[in-house]
């Protein structure tokens, strides 16, 4: 196990005073831990929302326009709706929905388009449907779905199970009709009952909404067929029982299939369902009743396979199940009976590996599972047996580092991606339940920080805590709820340096090169990039994704690396760029000596920013060939000739190229062979701007008419290359007809 303690024993110092928060709340504290710099980044308290040792009990909601909504408690406002951009000054109460110290307790926050729907309470309407656009004025009651009162208490509709369906939201809400299916467009008039599904008794309790083929499938109980699979298009007539998977009744009770865990995979809807013959097993549907069938009876006969945590990973569906022989283990399916198999028997024999809290991050599924030697520890799987491995034995011995905890609202994932790493909440038996980090350059798992020094837990809040594990990534920071033993349970931040930039390329000129790259996968906000050459260690710095590095030697081979920097520090260097060669200072006069031709391109009119592909022959085998705007000069494309001396080069006319006459050249720096042609840069028009995919951009040259002279020429190969490229090149490239030229000797 790789264990390294970072930031243990946070220092308490200074004074925190934050006031004037939007909505009238004030957060004032007397103690604030100083930020701790660790080997992996900076750890800090975001804000002491409920001052002193009291806990704000933050429950995290969705990200809206780069900010996270959450509920939090203060002494003056109770539990209300808050918002944060990841900074202390940008963390404010959005609205005191239930004015005064009483609580509206926002719950079930769900992002739908550019709005967030949630349930909240006020003294007038009770627990009803609210919506916010992230502003005070845009945070409003949508509708009092269950108006009035009973025995002096307001009627509550308790809206829940929100599901985005286009620009609307489907949900379950309760009225005198019971808990039924509703839909809303965010307005009172547009918030209506879709259908009273259960007219026999009370609640149909719709849930497990999942969109498939433009419809939403869900579980509901109509009082006649039991809890079965239903479908809706958002209208009453379009809401119907899809299939009674477990028909009939037994012992006077209606049989139910108890459909759950719906997920779309390989063009079908997969889910768990029950019937008397097979128990709870894996089913699928192609969108028709007849095409809704059992995938496999994993635990043969009436016992149940008990499908849990289905996750799509590439071309496989991963889930936990039991076959009655190997215990409760990790399974995978390709959607067919024969392709539904035990992926790995983590706890060998009939004992249960019991995969739990499965979370997809990147190309792996992370989860806790138990084996005979370590107990419940973090694992990950790439969908193969050999690629299903334990990450670390965080708590040595058989006790395991898994911590069970309830979660009443918020996102309570045990694993959270942060850039190239994954944060795990676990207990090593020494430091209590704390955040751990894995992935990227970290082998195994490392204690990120003992936020609450000693054996007490800083996160999770214990088994019966209403908080659970709250975490999110906001503004380039990893946010999580924790209690350091001094300021109560509040929001903390961790920010690591950025990761390595990727896809570094360079375009050379005489004594410089323009280097470009893509941003790192890290979530940290990059403040600058630094490019370094090799050899010479020449540098340039920029805040964009491209930089021109000057002072290079001419006619010299160079590679480049890029490093990203944030307020925390600099990350690792990128992979080395492909080699490029700067141009000779005599390049201008050399180009003048090249033979001027008129058939390097069949079309010599170009527009600024236009992409095109040209072909030429007569070069040495495999040598580097540059496409040069000789009038600048600037390299606008490069490629290596093939073994026959043929080359195909894609270039882009500079977007800042001036209108008028220019010279285009193909030139091999090593052998000195090349040719040039006069071209014209024109202002593009709708008719002549090289529209993507237009027929006018296709080559019109008959390969059989091409000259076939010159050293290294191969007319058959060249003609074949023309045909292949002419048919298959991506739309948006202009294809310039190739010609074969005699090479001067």
C-alpha positions, 0 to 999 in steps of 0.5 A, a space after each residue: 500500500 502506498 500511504 502518505 499523510 498530507 496536511 495533518 494537523 491543520 492550524 487554527 489562526 486568524 479571523 473570518 468575517 463574511 457578511 452581506 451575502 445575497 438574501 440577507 444571511 451573514 456568516 461570521 466566525 472567529 476561527 479559520 484554518 489556514 490553507 495547507 499546501 501539500 504535495 498534491 495541492 492546496 487544502 482550505 476551508 471554503 467558508 464557515 457558513 454556520 459560525 463557530 463549531 456549529 455545522 451548516 450541514 451542506 447538501 450538494 446540488 447540481 452545477 448551474 452555469 459553472 456554480 453549484 447549488 446547495 442547501 446549508 444551515 445558519 442560525 439566522 436563516 435556517 436551512 436554505 438555498 445557497 450557491 457557490 463558484 468555489 470561492 469564499 466571496 462567491 459563496 452566498 445564500 441565494 434566497 431565504 425561501 422561508 424567511 427568518 430562522 425557520 428552514 425551507 430545506 431545499 431537496 432533490 435539486 435537479 438540473 433541467 436545461 438552464 434551470 434547477 427544480 427542487 422541493 422546498 417548504 414555506 409556511 403558506 404553501 408547504 412542501 411544493 415545487 420550486 425552480 431557480 435560474 441561479 438568481 434571487 429573482 429567478 428563484 420562485 415557487 412554480 406551483 402549489 400543487 396540493 393547495 389548502 390545509 388539513 387539521 391546521 397543517 398545510 397540504 404538501 405535495 412532496 414533489 420528488 424523482 425529478 427527471 429531465 424530459 426535453 425542456 420539461 421535468 417529469 416528477 412524482 407529486 402527491 394530491 388527494 388523488 395520491 402520489 402520481 405522475 406530473 409534468 412541468 415546464 416551469 410555469 404554474 399553468 404548465 405544471 399539470 397532472 399527466 395521469 392518475 395511474 392508480 384509480 383503485 387505491 391511492 399511490 402509483 408512486 412513479 419512479 426510475 424514469 429513463 428515456 428510451 427512443 423518445 419515450 420515458 419508461 418508469 415503474 408504477 403501480 396502477 392497483 390492478 397489475 401491481 408495480 410494473 413497467 410503464 411508458 409516457 410521452 408526457 401526455 395522459 393518452 400517451 401514458 400506458 402500461 407497457 408490459 405486465 411482466 409478473 401477471 396475476 396474483 398470489 395469496 390474495 396479493 397482486 403480483 408485481 415485477 418491481 421494475 428498477 435500475 433502468 438503463 439504456 445499453 446497445 439500443 435497448 432498455 435494460 432493467 431488473 424485474 421479478 417474476 415467480 419463475 426466475 426471481 429478480 433478474 436482468 431483463 431488456 426491451 427493444 421498445 415493444 412488448 414482445 421484445 421485452 424479455 428476460 436476458 438471463 436467469 443468472 441464479 437459475 430457478 426462482 431464487 434471485 440474481 439481484 441485479 444492482 448498480 448497472 453501469 455501461 462501460 464501453 461495449 459491456 454492461 457491468 453490474 453486481 449479481 449472484 448466481 448462487 455458486 460464486 456469491 454476490 460478485 461483479 458481472 458483465 453483459 453484452 446484452 445476450 444470454 451467452 455474453 452475460 457472465 461472471 466478470 470476476 469472483 472477487 471473494 473466491 468461492 461462495 462468499 460475497 465480494 459484494 461490489 458496492 457504490 459502483 461509479 463510472 469514471 473515465 474508462 473504469 468503474 470504481 467500487 468497494 468490494 471484499 475479498 478474503 484477505 483485506 475486507 471491503 476496499 476500493 477496486 476498479 475495473 476496465 471491464 476485463 477480469 485481469 483489469 479488475 483490481 484492488 486499488 489499495 489495502 487502505 485499512 490493513 487486515 480484514 476490517 476494510 476501509 469502507 464506511 457505510 452512511 445514509 444519504 438524505 439528499 445531495 450527491 453522496 458518491 464515494 468516488 469523485 473524479 478530479 482531473 486525472 485523479 480520483 478522490 475516495 472517502 475511506 477509513 484507514 483505522 488510524 486517521 478516521 474517515 478522510 479523503 484519499 487520492 488515487 490515479 494520475 501519477 499516484 500508485 495505490 491510494 494516498 491519504 489526501 489529508 487528515 482534515 480532522 487530526 486523530 482517529 475521528 472522522 472528518 467526512 461522512 458524519 457517521 452511519 446515521 448522519 443525514 449528510 453522507 459524503 458530499 463532494 463536487 468539482 466547482 471552479 477548478 476545485 474539489 469541494 467536499 463537506 468535512 468537520 475538522 473538529 473546530 468549525 463544524 461540518 462545512 465545505 472544504 476545497 482542494 485544488 491541485 496543479 493542472 495536468 499535462 497539456 496534450 497533442 503538442 504540435 509545432 509549425 516552424 519558420 526561419 528562426 521561430 516555431 509556432 507551438 499549439 496544444 490542447 488543454 490538460 484534462 485537469 479541472 484546475 483553472 490554468 493561468 498560463 502555459 510555458 513552452 520550452 524547446 529542445 535543444 536550447 531551452 528557449 521559451 515562450 509563455 501565454 494564456 492561450 493554447 498557442 505560442 510562438 517561440 523565437 530565437 531558434 537556430 535556423 535549419 535546426 531540428 527541434 522538439 517542444 514540451 508545454 507546462 501548464 500553471 495555475 495558482 497552486 503551481 505548475 503541473 507535469 510537462 507534456 509529451 514531447 512534440 514531433 520533431 520539426 526543422 526550422 527554415 534556412 535564413 537563405 530560404 528566400 533566395 533558395 526558393 527563388 532558385 526553385 523551378 516555377 511550375 503551373 501544375 502543383 495545384 489545378 486550382 490556384 485561387 484560395 481563401 484565407 483559412 482554407 484547408 486543402 490537400 496537394 500531391 507531388 512526386 520525385 522526392 527521396 524516399 521517406 524524406 520530410 517535405 514542407 508546404 511553404 507560403 514562400 511569400 511570407 515565408 511560413 510553413 503551412 503543412 508538412 508530411 514525409 514522402 512514401 517509399 516511392 517519393 510520393 507525398 500528400 500534404 494537407 495545409 491551411 492558408 493562414 487566416 491573416 493572409 493578405 489578398 493578392 498574389 503569393 507563392 506556394 512551394 513544396 520543398 524538401 530541406 534535406 535534398 533541396 528538391 522542390 517546386 513552386 507555383 503562383 497562387 492568388 488569395 481572394 476574399 471568399 464569397 458564399 459561392 466560392 468559399 469552399 463550402 464543406 462537402 460541395 461537389 465543386 471541391 472534388 478532384 476532376 483530374 483523370 489519373 491516366 493523363 498524369 505524367 509519370 516521369 521523374 525519379 521515384 515516380 510510380 504512376 500506378 500508385 499515384 493514380 490509386 492514391 488520387 482515387 482513394 484520397 479523392 473519395 475518402 478525405 474529410 469534408 471541408 478539405 479542398 483536394 488539389 490534383 496531383 502531378 508528377 514532375 521530372 526531378 532535376 538531376 
